[in-house]
Amino acid sequence: MQSFICRTTLYLSTFVILNACVCAGNPAGSAGAESAGIEFLIGDYRTDEGGSWNPESSPLKRPFGVDFDSSGTMFIVELEGGRVFKQSPSGELKQISGDGSSAYTGDGGPASSATFNGMHNCAVTPNGDLYISDSWNHCIRKIDGRTGVISTIAGTGRKGFSGDGGPATQAEFDYLMCITLNPDNDAIHVTDLTNRRIRTVNLRTGLVQTIAGNGKKGVPNDKAKAIESPLIDPRAAAADSKGNVYILERGGHALRVVRPDGTIHTVAGTGEKGFRDGQGAHAQLNSPKHLCVDSHDNVYIADDENAAIRLYEPTSGQVKTILGRGHGDARIQLSHPHGVCWENNSLIVVDTSHNRIMRIRP
């Protein structure tokens, strides 16, 4: 067990920087968290950023996704590290599942004895049930928040494509990537990468269905039916409060959306890799990998190869860079950011290759 939290706040109006590292048991708000800026939940500024953080000494190994329960506990999954952690609001970090191996074991027993193979991200319900995209096992696992027992709730462990309209436990997926809960927490949007589809698992009925993608590779035409359209390589999907489902394509270098009427539209990215802010149709992304939606339906994007966090504003259609490449806190240099998560009116960023996690307070 490790207990560590470091918070750094940048006072933008006065250019005064306050750094405070506090261990578990100290007041979580003692770093001046009310001010806009960066707060490190795990890690700190690296040495070449003017700090002392060494990514190799991190308790995490390639963290990929995070989410929070209603108490503010953060859950973390690692891709290569193969472990699941939780961190309390006071900073106590505890490993709860996975042993670092690449396997598929443990269903029906305590999560502490389970193994995984390439976890991409996680989603937590308000009652603490933890869902994990066990990507290379082609399934979704669930750790029960009350009992701690792990089970598979979607996928068979075999890659393929089958099961639409039937039980998710009998359906087949092929490199099941990111998963996100809808705003009502009663359905999971699933990015089925190699099948080039976005699918939904209804947590009330246990049934699965496709909402976008026909399995073919290509750029979808605007206003076409989403389920009849091709996709290039969907990596993440997330719904807003209005019923729009956003889809992020890494190789497509684009952000698309499925409207409530079932049509698909490209809202950001030209399809060519690059880095350019501005109106969505002219903006450029470079291998974006993950996204989340905030309480005002804005979309945040982990733009992997650009080493930046981008913001898409649906009301204006603009794409902006909010962290990385000199934006936000100019000292911070990201390396393959993957997980982004909106929690308690702030954005959580997983700086994967630097083995650190930070909070941005708008």
HUMODA-V575323 format. One record per backbone hydrogen bond with DSSP energy under -0.5 kcal/mol. CO is the residue of the C=O (numbers start at 1). NH is the residue of the N-H. If there is no record, write none. Layout:
# HUMODA-V575323
co->CO nh->NH
co->CO nh->NH
This chain:
# HUMODA-V575323
co->2 nh->93
co->5 nh->22
co->7 nh->20
co->9 nh->11
co->9 nh->18
co->10 nh->12
co->11 nh->15
co->11 nh->16
co->16 nh->11
co->16 nh->18
co->17 nh->19
co->18 nh->9
co->20 nh->7
co->20 nh->22
co->22 nh->5
co->23 nh->26
co->26 nh->25
co->27 nh->30
co->29 nh->32
co->29 nh->33
co->32 nh->35
co->37 nh->361
co->39 nh->41
co->39 nh->359
co->40 nh->6
co->42 nh->357
co->45 nh->52
co->45 nh->53
co->46 nh->49
co->46 nh->51
co->47 nh->50
co->53 nh->47
co->53 nh->55
co->54 nh->57
co->55 nh->58
co->61 nh->81
co->62 nh->79
co->65 nh->77
co->67 nh->75
co->69 nh->72
co->73 nh->69
co->74 nh->87
co->75 nh->67
co->76 nh->85
co->77 nh->64
co->77 nh->65
co->78 nh->119
co->79 nh->118
co->82 nh->100
co->83 nh->78
co->84 nh->96
co->84 nh->97
co->85 nh->76
co->86 nh->94
co->87 nh->74
co->88 nh->91
co->91 nh->4
co->91 nh->93
co->92 nh->88
co->93 nh->2
co->94 nh->86
co->97 nh->84
co->101 nh->103
co->101 nh->116
co->105 nh->115
co->106 nh->109
co->109 nh->150
co->110 nh->113
co->111 nh->98
co->111 nh->114
co->114 nh->98
co->115 nh->105
co->116 nh->103
co->117 nh->136
co->118 nh->135
co->121 nh->133
co->123 nh->131
co->125 nh->128
co->126 nh->70
co->129 nh->125
co->129 nh->131
co->130 nh->143
co->131 nh->123
co->132 nh->134
co->132 nh->141
co->133 nh->120
co->133 nh->135
co->134 nh->137
co->134 nh->139
co->135 nh->138
co->135 nh->176
co->138 nh->157
co->139 nh->134
co->140 nh->153
co->140 nh->154
co->141 nh->132
co->142 nh->144
co->142 nh->151
co->143 nh->130
co->144 nh->148
co->148 nh->111
co->149 nh->144
co->150 nh->108
co->151 nh->142
co->151 nh->153
co->154 nh->140
co->158 nh->173
co->162 nh->172
co->163 nh->166
co->166 nh->208
co->167 nh->170
co->168 nh->155
co->168 nh->171
co->172 nh->162
co->173 nh->160
co->174 nh->194
co->174 nh->195
co->175 nh->177
co->175 nh->193
co->178 nh->191
co->180 nh->189
co->182 nh->185
co->186 nh->203
co->186 nh->204
co->187 nh->182
co->188 nh->190
co->188 nh->201
co->189 nh->180
co->190 nh->192
co->190 nh->199
co->191 nh->177
co->191 nh->193
co->192 nh->196
co->192 nh->197
co->193 nh->196
co->196 nh->215
co->197 nh->192
co->197 nh->199
co->198 nh->211
co->198 nh->212
co->199 nh->190
co->200 nh->202
co->200 nh->209
co->201 nh->188
co->201 nh->203
co->202 nh->206
co->206 nh->168
co->207 nh->202
co->208 nh->165
co->209 nh->200
co->212 nh->198
co->216 nh->218
co->216 nh->231
co->218 nh->220
co->221 nh->224
co->224 nh->264
co->225 nh->228
co->226 nh->213
co->226 nh->229
co->229 nh->214
co->231 nh->218
co->233 nh->250
co->235 nh->178
co->236 nh->248
co->238 nh->246
co->240 nh->243
co->244 nh->240
co->244 nh->246
co->245 nh->258
co->246 nh->238
co->247 nh->256
co->248 nh->235
co->248 nh->236
co->248 nh->250
co->249 nh->253
co->249 nh->254
co->250 nh->253
co->250 nh->287
co->253 nh->271
co->253 nh->285
co->254 nh->249
co->255 nh->267
co->255 nh->268
co->256 nh->247
co->257 nh->259
co->257 nh->265
co->258 nh->245
co->259 nh->262
co->262 nh->226
co->263 nh->259
co->264 nh->223
co->264 nh->224
co->265 nh->257
co->265 nh->267
co->268 nh->255
co->276 nh->284
co->278 nh->319
co->279 nh->282
co->279 nh->283
co->280 nh->269
co->283 nh->270
co->284 nh->276
co->285 nh->274
co->286 nh->305
co->286 nh->306
co->287 nh->304
co->290 nh->302
co->292 nh->300
co->294 nh->297
co->298 nh->294
co->299 nh->312
co->300 nh->292
co->301 nh->303
co->301 nh->310
co->302 nh->289
co->302 nh->290
co->302 nh->304
co->303 nh->307
co->303 nh->308
co->304 nh->307
co->304 nh->336
co->307 nh->334
co->308 nh->303
co->308 nh->310
co->309 nh->322
co->309 nh->323
co->310 nh->301
co->311 nh->313
co->311 nh->320
co->312 nh->299
co->312 nh->314
co->313 nh->316
co->313 nh->317
co->313 nh->318
co->317 nh->280
co->318 nh->313
co->319 nh->278
co->320 nh->311
co->320 nh->322
co->323 nh->309
co->324 nh->327
co->327 nh->324
co->327 nh->329
co->328 nh->330
co->329 nh->332
co->332 nh->334
co->335 nh->353
co->339 nh->350
co->341 nh->343
co->341 nh->348
co->343 nh->346
co->346 nh->343
co->347 nh->360
co->348 nh->341
co->349 nh->351
co->349 nh->358
co->350 nh->338
co->350 nh->352
co->351 nh->354
co->351 nh->356
co->352 nh->355
co->356 nh->351
co->357 nh->41
co->357 nh->42
co->358 nh->349
co->359 nh->39
co->359 nh->361
co->360 nh->347
co->360 nh->362
co->361 nh->37
